[in-house]
Amino acid sequence: MTNLHDTLEKHISDGPVPGAVGLVARGDRTEVQAVGSVDVAGTAPMTRESIFRIASLTKPLIAAAVMMLIEEGRIALADPVGHWLPELASPSVVRTPDGPADEVVPAARPITVLDLLTSRAGHGFPSDFSLPAVSPLFSDLKQGPPQPQLVAAPDAWMATLSRIPLLHQPGEGWLYNTSSDIQGVLIARVSGSPLPEFLAERLFEPLGMVDTGFEVPPGKLDRFTSYYRADPAGGLELVDAPDGQWSRRPAFPSGAGGLVSTADDWYAFARMLLADGSVDGRPLLSSASVRQMTTDQLTPAQREAGRVFLEGQGWGFGGSVDIEVTDAWNVPGRYGWIGGTGTAAHLTASTGTVTILLSQLELAGPTAPALMRDFWRCAADE
């Protein structure tokens, strides 16, 4: 695997991306390349140990934590979530998705744990962000780009959510993002532990994910990258510096996009999934749970309705599943996701392949998607 460095370097030296870390693993071969700098000023070189805001790469980790509770018998896929989340015990649903947010009908059935895991609970982002019932997700819940210090604590957040109607009846439509945040609250209430503690004890420590969490402690800030978005003039706007929003624990630990991590930490999680849920021969998840997570759960109509997010893909638990070969890197069954902060992580069980790309530039700009496409193409060619 010799082209990875050159692929990353092309986008760092010829474009506005300050730096990136790429990891490609297949079987017992692993290559990691770190290129560029941790910020636009070039204050320090990017390294394999650099820490990134992984945004929506948080979602598969949260789904795995829910599956742990299911395996322990503390919850079940068919359970209504209202027992632990009374704010969602009697939800209302807009009469029509494009209708006024105050024209509602009762939910036809309760929201279940499975609805949350498959992002079919009724809350979340549709293909059309202009729908009236979607606006409160941004204005009241602060959904969207991660901004951890601006979000209310879980109980207050859930109280606000209870006043926002569902866009679809439970189980009927796939909607992005919000279900993963609700899963984080569910994990804390079922386990009786704050989400950061539960993840640290049950997932991160067994996997050796020593740099993954909802905040970066002072001793690691020198490895924490800056986070940018493209500005209208073609340059970069600083969104968050190392001593910014992730330098202290947020009130609301976001299961949809709040974690920081490194390439090697996420690779440890991917290796566990490729090993059918085992770590060094010890089961962390059952093989059945891994299969459920990495299998498409959607109907053709639901995939079509979510095509803005899911072109050629379905959805498992916490991540997408490729179902169509639209490019060289789209292998049916490939599981993973991309993060809005310029991150991507996927694994393919049939080939034992893992690809992880971490950069600092929001996907809203034109360069980061090109970087990802070239990275995936490089990984597929190796």
VOGU-3710 file (C-alpha; in Angstrom, 3 decimals, decimal comma):
1> mtnlhdtlek> 0,000/0,000/0,000  2,256/2,757/-1,282  -0,082/5,416/-2,703  -1,765/6,502/0,517  0,767/9,183/1,413  0,745/10,682/-2,073  -3,069/10,714/-2,160  -3,288/12,635/1,090  -0,375/14,921/0,233  -2,037/16,034/-3,007
11> hisdgpvpga> -4,983/17,506/-1,107  -2,853/18,981/1,665  -0,279/20,691/-0,545  -2,657/21,760/-3,352  -5,751/22,624/-1,316  -6,974/24,196/1,891  -7,063/21,023/4,018  -4,444/21,636/6,764  -3,756/17,977/7,452  -5,123/14,447/7,543
21> vglvargdrt> -4,520/10,972/8,918  -5,420/7,996/6,752  -5,515/4,338/7,769  -6,014/1,392/5,415  -5,961/-2,148/6,813  -6,582/-5,421/5,051  -6,019/-8,669/6,896  -2,666/-8,426/8,681  -1,477/-5,439/6,624  -2,003/-1,950/8,008
31> evqavgsvdv> -0,726/1,368/6,716  -1,178/4,700/8,486  -0,070/8,003/6,998  -0,181/11,420/8,669  0,260/14,437/6,402  0,217/18,210/6,959  -0,324/20,127/10,171  -2,748/20,231/13,078  -3,785/23,769/12,072  -3,435/26,264/9,229
41> agtapmtres> -0,573/28,015/11,007  1,507/24,850/10,902  2,247/25,017/14,610  2,768/21,233/14,824  2,889/18,360/12,342  0,008/15,964/12,027  0,835/12,582/13,592  -0,749/9,177/13,919  -1,684/10,131/17,497  -3,478/13,372/16,544
51> ifriasltkp> -6,960/13,709/18,057  -9,965/14,734/15,958  -13,620/15,598/16,500  -15,100/12,520/14,816  -18,683/13,863/14,654  -21,053/11,202/13,279  -18,474/8,424/13,595  -19,810/8,515/17,164  -23,048/6,859/16,030  -21,784/3,264/15,545
61> liaaavmmli> -20,132/3,336/18,977  -23,393/4,406/20,597  -25,323/1,663/18,787  -22,812/-0,911/20,062  -23,399/0,310/23,618  -27,165/-0,128/23,204  -26,551/-3,675/21,972  -24,586/-4,414/25,159  -27,621/-3,499/27,244  -29,808/-5,678/25,042
71> eegrialadp> -27,472/-8,645/25,445  -27,639/-8,209/29,217  -31,437/-8,400/29,067  -31,882/-4,916/30,480  -33,779/-3,798/27,388  -35,065/-5,525/24,260  -35,442/-4,438/20,659  -39,233/-4,582/20,860  -39,480/-2,667/24,142  -41,295/0,690/24,062
81> vghwlpelas> -38,782/3,336/25,132  -41,395/5,267/27,124  -40,567/3,242/30,252  -37,110/4,883/30,424  -37,886/7,944/28,332  -41,321/9,074/29,549  -40,936/12,217/27,457  -41,510/9,955/24,425  -44,252/7,795/25,923  -47,121/9,532/24,108
91> psvvrtpdgp> -45,702/11,384/21,114  -47,699/13,314/18,562  -47,052/13,184/14,825  -47,568/15,924/12,252  -50,600/15,149/10,105  -48,484/15,438/6,955  -44,667/15,863/6,829  -44,935/19,136/4,900  -47,831/20,471/6,976  -47,841/22,875/9,937
101> adevvpaarp> -46,026/21,668/13,045  -49,140/22,287/15,173  -51,430/20,045/13,113  -50,801/16,698/14,770  -52,295/13,286/15,423  -51,404/10,740/18,127  -48,702/8,191/17,367  -50,216/4,928/16,136  -47,911/2,872/18,352  -45,092/3,408/20,860
111> itvldlltsr> -41,523/4,161/19,821  -39,370/1,067/20,376  -35,668/0,474/20,951  -35,470/-0,920/17,413  -36,965/2,300/16,064  -34,154/4,254/17,700  -31,409/1,928/16,471  -32,668/2,066/12,891  -33,300/5,853/12,974  -37,012/5,255/12,376
121> aghgfpsdfs> -38,298/6,751/15,632  -39,906/9,714/13,835  -37,458/12,435/14,945  -34,576/13,577/12,754  -33,481/15,121/9,494  -35,363/14,351/6,257  -34,106/15,035/2,745  -36,008/18,347/2,852  -34,711/20,480/5,729  -37,334/23,169/5,104
131> lpavsplfsd> -40,242/21,152/6,523  -41,909/23,063/9,394  -41,468/20,302/11,983  -37,718/20,145/11,290  -36,915/23,730/12,275  -37,166/23,140/16,074  -34,536/20,422/15,842  -32,035/23,133/14,938  -33,361/26,104/16,888  -34,434/24,365/20,116
141> lkqgppqpql> -32,367/21,158/20,292  -29,188/22,509/18,615  -29,046/19,559/16,249  -26,710/19,887/13,285  -22,966/20,654/13,364  -21,533/19,605/16,736  -21,472/22,425/19,278  -21,252/20,592/22,614  -21,214/23,557/24,995  -24,443/24,998/23,558
151> vaapdawmat> -26,711/21,996/24,186  -28,868/21,607/27,294  -28,389/18,784/29,787  -30,164/15,487/28,969  -33,297/15,959/31,100  -33,905/19,476/29,798  -33,071/18,358/26,252  -35,590/15,529/26,468  -38,252/17,889/27,867  -37,757/20,106/24,812
161> lsripllhqp> -37,843/17,103/22,490  -41,179/16,006/23,977  -42,766/19,206/22,669  -41,594/18,633/19,081  -43,892/16,404/16,978  -42,634/13,402/15,078  -42,274/13,822/11,331  -43,355/10,214/10,667  -45,225/7,564/12,582  -42,809/5,321/14,541
171> gegwlyntss> -41,172/2,780/12,252  -42,358/4,347/9,010  -39,600/6,716/7,875  -35,823/6,871/8,158  -34,593/10,214/9,535  -31,016/11,171/10,260  -29,184/12,012/13,496  -31,647/12,620/16,348  -32,229/8,942/17,158  -28,550/8,547/18,053
181> diqgvliarv> -28,738/11,409/20,555  -31,820/9,777/22,084  -29,922/6,476/22,289  -27,274/8,225/24,385  -29,910/9,340/26,893  -31,445/5,863/26,872  -28,086/4,238/27,688  -27,577/6,540/30,670  -31,056/6,007/32,090  -31,099/2,227/31,633
191> sgsplpefla> -27,580/1,715/32,993  -27,824/4,311/35,756  -24,441/5,724/34,704  -23,683/8,927/32,808  -23,016/8,152/29,163  -19,290/9,081/29,271  -18,680/6,730/32,195  -20,632/3,870/30,643  -18,767/4,114/27,348  -15,388/4,418/29,063
201> erlfeplgmv> -15,929/1,361/31,271  -17,779/-0,917/28,878  -16,377/-0,018/25,450  -13,320/2,224/25,416  -11,279/0,583/28,184  -11,761/-3,017/26,940  -10,825/-1,904/23,421  -7,855/0,194/24,507  -9,423/3,359/23,064  -7,351/5,594/25,321
211> dtgfevppgk> -7,932/8,854/23,422  -11,691/8,599/22,841  -14,186/10,626/24,865  -16,409/13,686/24,960  -13,608/16,027/26,029  -9,852/16,386/25,619  -7,995/16,673/28,947  -5,308/19,365/29,351  -2,462/16,886/28,969  -3,618/15,924/25,480
221> ldrftsyyra> -4,519/19,322/24,047  -1,171/19,481/22,235  -2,383/16,557/20,085  -5,850/18,016/19,446  -6,396/19,397/15,949  -8,206/22,621/15,061  -11,551/22,428/13,250  -12,416/24,532/10,188  -15,091/25,230/7,614  -14,684/26,772/4,182
231> dpagglelvd> -15,578/30,458/4,005  -17,252/32,160/1,018  -13,982/33,756/-0,072  -12,355/30,357/-0,525  -10,328/30,357/2,658  -10,872/28,669/6,004  -12,844/29,843/9,016  -11,802/28,507/12,414  -14,777/26,808/14,052  -13,099/25,443/17,162
241> apdgqwsrrp> -9,561/25,577/18,549  -7,981/22,926/20,802  -8,845/24,940/23,922  -12,448/25,455/22,748  -15,691/23,514/23,140  -14,118/20,068/23,595  -11,652/21,164/26,281  -14,237/20,504/29,010  -17,065/18,013/29,442  -20,371/19,119/27,906
251> afpsgagglv> -23,668/19,047/29,766  -25,100/16,918/26,960  -22,773/14,133/25,733  -24,005/13,734/22,166  -24,484/10,181/20,970  -24,947/11,540/17,472  -21,672/13,395/17,134  -19,895/14,380/20,332  -16,811/12,162/20,532  -13,171/12,868/19,837
261> staddwyafa> -10,873/10,027/18,824  -7,819/8,917/16,862  -7,383/6,664/13,847  -6,002/3,833/15,983  -8,811/4,087/18,533  -11,543/3,791/15,887  -9,550/0,990/14,253  -9,717/-0,932/17,543  -13,511/-0,687/17,408  -13,528/-1,811/13,761
271> rmlladgsvd> -11,303/-4,802/14,530  -13,748/-5,859/17,233  -16,616/-5,824/14,731  -14,548/-7,746/12,163  -13,808/-10,334/14,872  -17,551/-10,912/15,403  -17,549/-8,861/18,581  -14,422/-10,288/20,237  -11,366/-8,568/21,678  -8,292/-10,773/22,105
281> grpllssasv> -10,584/-13,791/22,097  -12,945/-12,313/24,704  -16,489/-11,476/23,574  -17,507/-7,847/23,932  -20,552/-8,212/21,675  -22,161/-11,345/20,298  -21,766/-12,201/16,622  -25,556/-11,889/16,315  -25,419/-8,304/17,567  -22,640/-7,459/15,113
291> rqmttdqltp> -24,674/-8,929/12,245  -27,683/-6,840/13,225  -25,595/-3,683/13,414  -23,994/-4,241/10,020  -27,084/-5,413/8,097  -29,372/-3,035/6,197  -32,651/-2,636/8,094  -34,555/-0,347/5,709  -37,220/-0,904/3,080  -36,571/0,257/-0,501
301> aqreagrvfl> -39,033/3,118/0,022  -37,219/4,263/3,171  -33,853/4,163/1,401  -35,276/6,182/-1,479  -36,757/8,795/0,865  -33,364/9,188/2,549  -31,354/9,257/-0,682  -29,778/12,648/0,143  -27,923/10,822/2,921  -28,039/7,229/1,664
311> egqgwgfggs> -27,223/7,123/-2,031  -26,575/3,457/-2,813  -26,778/2,613/0,880  -29,114/1,288/3,519  -28,848/1,680/7,289  -27,980/-0,823/9,990  -27,570/0,241/13,614  -25,538/3,450/13,872  -24,118/3,341/10,355  -24,804/2,867/6,674
321> vdievtdawn> -24,519/-0,395/4,768  -23,570/-0,350/1,084  -26,086/-2,232/-1,024  -25,206/-1,001/-4,532  -21,887/-0,821/-6,360  -21,878/2,840/-7,380  -18,077/3,268/-7,266  -15,004/1,069/-7,006  -14,977/1,354/-3,224  -18,661/0,460/-2,722
331> vpgrygwigg> -18,582/-3,188/-1,688  -22,028/-4,569/-0,750  -22,026/-5,012/3,013  -19,458/-2,282/3,706  -20,476/-0,721/7,042  -19,575/2,641/8,530  -20,290/6,304/8,121  -18,895/9,772/7,521  -18,683/12,703/9,900  -19,443/16,294/9,101
341> tgtaahltas> -16,037/17,365/10,416  -14,202/15,701/7,513  -13,996/12,177/8,920  -14,926/8,752/7,575  -14,598/5,166/8,821  -15,757/1,943/7,154  -15,196/-1,782/7,450  -15,926/-4,609/5,036  -16,257/-8,026/6,653  -16,023/-9,956/3,358
351> tgtvtillsq> -12,516/-8,630/2,675  -11,369/-7,820/6,210  -10,777/-4,216/5,157  -10,902/-1,088/7,314  -10,544/2,456/5,973  -10,359/5,491/8,247  -9,801/9,099/7,190  -9,611/11,929/9,714  -9,269/15,570/8,671  -10,285/18,974/10,056
361> lelagptapa> -12,448/20,504/7,315  -16,261/20,399/7,308  -17,859/18,427/4,491  -19,839/21,479/3,395  -16,831/22,642/1,396  -15,790/21,111/-1,937  -12,339/19,884/-0,942  -13,061/17,406/1,827  -15,445/15,281/-0,278  -12,817/15,145/-3,048
371> lmrdfwrcaa> -10,220/14,081/-0,487  -12,512/11,315/0,728  -13,272/10,072/-2,769  -9,593/9,925/-3,646  -8,810/8,217/-0,341  -11,471/5,552/-0,919  -10,302/5,088/-4,505  -6,725/4,642/-3,312  -7,794/2,091/-0,688  -9,821/0,147/-3,273
381> de> -6,887/0,027/-5,680  -4,433/-1,350/-3,154
//
